[in-house]
Amino acid sequence: MKDSLAREPQRPGPVLGRALQILGAFSANCPEMTLSELSRRSGLPVSTVHRMLGELIAWGALERGDKGYYRVGLRLWEVASLAPRGQGLRERALPFLEDLSQITRENVQLAVREGTEVVFVERIAGSGAVPVLTRVGGRFALTATGVGLVLLAHAPAEVQEQALAGSLERFTPSTVTDPRALRRMLAAARTNGYAVSDRQVTMDALSVAAPVRGSGGAVIAAVSLVVRHGSTSAHALARLVCTSARAISRSMITPQI
């Protein structure tokens, strides 16, 4: 009984819970908000939000701009940047991502899985490359992006079932939303060593991604190239992406001096 109680997740206390609600109200679409907007998006009374904003600003989690809008503070960004899955992975992968970017002059991305979503930990935009919807720190569906398909292909069975259950979001007419077709794509990703997302997120983009492995061979991340649809073949991109992914994988298991 004692062991089971020790493993039971602890819920945030009332004060911490309200602070997290306020911080969680911010998003890529709403990076700055007024007091009333924060109240509405967090679901907390204006008086509660107003009272807690002082403490959040004093600590550096939030800032208040000249026009009175509240935004995420630098100290919160500093703390978030210490997350080990992003920090260590990004530092070791960055030289290879930069090489891939210089060779191709296309969009290069590095991502990890959290639950049934992709979290992007690095993105290098190529000069004149096709615009993409992703950003560092942003999240996306596992079933649509190249990196997402790779990470889902190597995820535990229960994660795959959860990701493929229910209604899948359609981003373009080419987005694959049939679970049976997606299962075939995941099987192909495991067999081929890479995944292809063709116009699934935007109608002008083709993404090819490959897995990054850590110690023991477990897939810990995925790297991708995103190019303009029709500019080259997925097979040609796959060779470059897989080479970069293998190089990053070797760096992840090599002790740093």
C-alpha positions as CSV (number, residue, x, y, z in Angstrom):
1,M,0.0,0.0,0.0
2,K,2.8,2.4,0.9
3,D,4.5,1.8,-2.5
4,S,1.3,2.4,-4.5
5,L,0.6,5.7,-2.6
6,A,4.2,6.8,-3.3
7,R,3.7,6.3,-7.0
8,E,0.4,8.2,-7.1
9,P,0.9,11.5,-9.0
10,Q,0.6,14.6,-6.9
11,R,-1.9,17.2,-8.0
12,P,-0.8,20.9,-7.9
13,G,-2.0,22.8,-4.9
14,P,-4.6,25.5,-5.3
15,V,-2.1,28.4,-5.6
16,L,0.3,26.5,-7.9
17,G,-2.7,25.2,-9.9
18,R,-4.0,28.7,-10.6
19,A,-0.5,29.9,-11.5
20,L,-0.2,27.1,-14.0
21,Q,-3.7,27.9,-15.4
22,I,-2.5,31.5,-16.1
23,L,0.8,30.4,-17.7
24,G,-1.1,27.8,-19.7
25,A,-3.3,30.4,-21.2
26,F,-0.5,31.7,-23.4
27,S,0.0,30.1,-26.8
28,A,1.6,30.8,-30.2
29,N,-1.7,32.5,-31.2
30,C,-2.0,34.5,-28.0
31,P,1.6,35.4,-26.9
32,E,0.3,38.7,-25.3
33,M,-2.9,39.3,-23.4
34,T,-4.7,41.9,-21.3
35,L,-5.9,41.1,-17.8
36,S,-9.4,40.4,-19.0
37,E,-8.2,38.1,-21.8
38,L,-6.0,36.2,-19.3
39,S,-9.0,35.8,-17.1
40,R,-11.2,34.5,-19.9
41,R,-8.6,32.0,-21.3
42,S,-7.5,30.7,-17.9
43,G,-11.0,30.4,-16.6
44,L,-10.1,32.3,-13.4
45,P,-11.8,35.4,-12.0
46,V,-10.3,38.7,-12.9
47,S,-9.6,39.4,-9.2
48,T,-7.7,36.1,-8.9
49,V,-5.6,36.7,-12.0
50,H,-4.8,40.3,-11.0
51,R,-3.6,39.1,-7.5
52,M,-1.4,36.4,-8.9
53,L,0.1,38.5,-11.7
54,G,2.2,40.5,-9.2
55,E,3.9,37.4,-8.0
56,L,4.4,35.9,-11.4
57,I,5.9,39.2,-12.7
58,A,8.1,39.6,-9.6
59,W,9.6,36.1,-10.1
60,G,10.1,36.7,-13.8
61,A,7.6,34.2,-15.2
62,L,5.7,37.0,-16.9
63,E,6.4,40.6,-18.1
64,R,4.1,43.5,-18.7
65,G,4.7,45.5,-21.9
66,D,4.5,49.2,-22.4
67,K,0.9,48.9,-23.6
68,G,-0.2,46.9,-20.6
69,Y,-0.2,43.5,-22.3
70,Y,1.2,40.5,-20.3
71,R,3.6,38.1,-21.9
72,V,5.9,35.2,-21.0
73,G,9.0,36.4,-19.1
74,L,12.6,35.6,-19.9
75,R,13.2,33.8,-16.6
76,L,10.5,31.3,-17.5
77,W,12.2,30.8,-20.8
78,E,15.6,30.3,-19.1
79,V,14.2,27.6,-16.8
80,A,12.3,25.9,-19.7
81,S,15.5,25.8,-21.8
82,L,17.1,23.5,-19.1
83,A,14.7,20.6,-19.9
84,P,17.2,17.8,-20.5
85,R,15.3,16.2,-23.4
86,G,15.6,19.5,-25.3
87,Q,18.9,20.9,-24.0
88,G,21.3,18.0,-24.3
89,L,19.7,16.6,-27.4
90,R,19.8,20.0,-29.1
91,E,23.4,20.7,-28.2
92,R,24.6,17.4,-29.6
93,A,22.4,17.5,-32.7
94,L,22.9,21.1,-33.7
95,P,26.3,20.7,-35.6
96,F,24.7,18.0,-37.8
97,L,21.5,20.0,-38.3
98,E,23.5,23.0,-39.4
99,D,25.5,20.8,-41.8
100,L,22.3,19.4,-43.3
101,S,20.9,23.0,-43.6
102,Q,24.0,24.3,-45.3
103,I,24.0,21.3,-47.8
104,T,20.4,21.6,-48.7
105,R,19.4,25.2,-47.8
106,E,16.0,23.7,-46.8
107,N,14.1,23.6,-43.5
108,V,15.7,21.2,-41.0
109,Q,13.8,20.2,-37.9
110,L,14.4,18.2,-34.7
111,A,11.6,16.9,-32.5
112,V,10.7,14.7,-29.6
113,R,7.4,13.0,-28.6
114,E,5.4,13.9,-25.6
115,G,2.3,11.8,-25.2
116,T,0.5,11.9,-28.5
117,E,2.1,15.1,-29.7
118,V,5.3,16.2,-31.4
119,V,7.4,18.9,-29.6
120,F,9.9,20.7,-31.8
121,V,13.2,21.4,-30.0
122,E,15.1,22.9,-33.0
123,R,14.3,24.3,-36.4
124,I,16.7,25.9,-38.9
125,A,15.0,27.7,-41.8
126,G,16.7,27.5,-45.1
127,S,17.1,30.6,-47.4
128,G,14.1,30.7,-49.7
129,A,12.7,27.4,-48.3
130,V,9.0,26.6,-48.3
131,P,7.2,28.2,-45.3
132,V,6.3,25.9,-42.5
133,L,3.8,26.0,-39.6
134,T,6.2,24.7,-37.0
135,R,8.2,26.6,-34.4
136,V,10.7,25.7,-31.6
137,G,8.6,24.8,-28.6
138,G,5.5,24.2,-30.7
139,R,3.4,21.1,-30.7
140,F,1.8,19.2,-33.6
141,A,-0.1,16.1,-34.2
142,L,1.9,12.9,-34.5
143,T,-0.1,11.6,-37.4
144,A,0.6,14.5,-39.9
145,T,4.2,15.5,-39.8
146,G,7.3,13.5,-41.0
147,V,8.9,13.6,-37.5
148,G,5.6,12.7,-35.9
149,L,5.1,9.7,-38.1
150,V,8.7,8.5,-37.2
151,L,8.1,9.0,-33.5
152,L,4.7,7.3,-33.6
153,A,6.1,4.4,-35.6
154,H,8.5,3.6,-32.8
155,A,6.2,4.5,-29.9
156,P,4.7,1.9,-27.5
157,A,1.6,0.1,-28.9
158,E,-0.7,1.9,-26.4
159,V,0.5,5.3,-27.6
160,Q,-0.1,4.3,-31.2
161,E,-3.6,3.1,-30.3
162,Q,-4.4,6.4,-28.5
163,A,-3.0,8.5,-31.3
164,L,-5.1,6.7,-33.9
165,A,-8.3,6.5,-31.9
166,G,-11.2,8.9,-32.6
167,S,-11.4,11.6,-35.2
168,L,-8.0,12.7,-36.7
169,E,-7.5,16.3,-37.6
170,R,-7.3,17.1,-41.3
171,F,-5.0,20.0,-42.3
172,T,-5.2,19.7,-46.1
173,P,-7.0,17.5,-48.6
174,S,-4.0,15.2,-48.6
175,T,-3.9,14.7,-44.8
176,V,-4.2,10.9,-44.1
177,T,-6.9,10.4,-41.5
178,D,-7.7,6.7,-42.1
179,P,-6.2,4.7,-39.2
180,R,-5.6,1.7,-41.5
181,A,-3.7,3.8,-44.0
182,L,-1.7,5.3,-41.1
183,R,-0.8,1.9,-39.7
184,R,0.6,1.0,-43.1
185,M,2.6,4.2,-43.2
186,L,4.0,3.5,-39.7
187,A,5.0,-0.1,-40.8
188,A,6.7,1.4,-43.8
189,A,8.6,3.9,-41.6
190,R,9.9,1.0,-39.5
191,T,10.9,-1.0,-42.5
192,N,12.4,1.8,-44.6
193,G,14.1,3.7,-41.7
194,Y,12.3,6.9,-42.6
195,A,8.8,8.4,-43.0
196,V,7.3,10.7,-45.6
197,S,4.7,13.3,-45.1
198,D,3.5,14.6,-48.5
199,R,1.4,17.7,-48.4
200,Q,-0.2,16.5,-45.2
201,V,0.3,19.8,-43.3
202,T,0.4,22.3,-46.1
203,M,-0.2,21.7,-49.8
204,D,3.2,23.0,-50.8
205,A,5.4,21.0,-48.5
206,L,7.1,17.6,-48.5
207,S,8.7,16.3,-45.3
208,V,11.1,13.3,-44.9
209,A,12.1,12.3,-41.4
210,A,14.4,9.7,-39.8
211,P,14.8,8.4,-36.2
212,V,17.5,9.5,-33.7
213,R,18.4,6.7,-31.3
214,G,19.9,6.9,-27.9
215,S,21.7,4.3,-25.8
216,G,20.2,0.9,-26.2
217,G,18.8,1.7,-29.6
218,A,15.6,3.4,-28.4
219,V,14.2,6.1,-30.6
220,I,14.5,9.4,-28.6
221,A,13.9,12.0,-31.4
222,A,13.4,12.5,-35.1
223,V,15.1,14.8,-37.6
224,S,13.5,16.0,-40.9
225,L,13.9,18.0,-44.0
226,V,11.0,20.0,-45.3
227,V,11.1,21.1,-48.9
228,R,8.8,22.4,-51.5
229,H,6.6,19.7,-53.0
230,G,7.8,18.7,-56.4
231,S,11.3,20.1,-56.0
232,T,12.9,16.8,-55.5
233,S,12.1,13.2,-54.7
234,A,11.5,11.8,-51.2
235,H,14.1,9.0,-51.9
236,A,16.8,11.6,-52.5
237,L,16.0,13.4,-49.3
238,A,15.9,10.2,-47.3
239,R,19.5,9.5,-47.9
240,L,20.6,12.8,-46.5
241,V,18.2,12.7,-43.5
242,C,19.1,9.2,-42.6
243,T,22.8,10.0,-42.7
244,S,22.2,13.0,-40.4
245,A,20.1,11.0,-38.0
246,R,22.7,8.3,-37.7
247,A,25.4,10.9,-37.0
248,I,23.2,12.5,-34.3
249,S,22.5,9.0,-32.8
250,R,26.3,8.3,-32.6
251,S,26.9,11.6,-30.9
252,M,24.2,10.8,-28.3
253,I,25.9,7.6,-27.2
254,T,29.5,9.0,-27.3
255,P,30.7,10.4,-24.0
256,Q,31.4,14.1,-24.0
257,I,35.0,15.0,-23.0
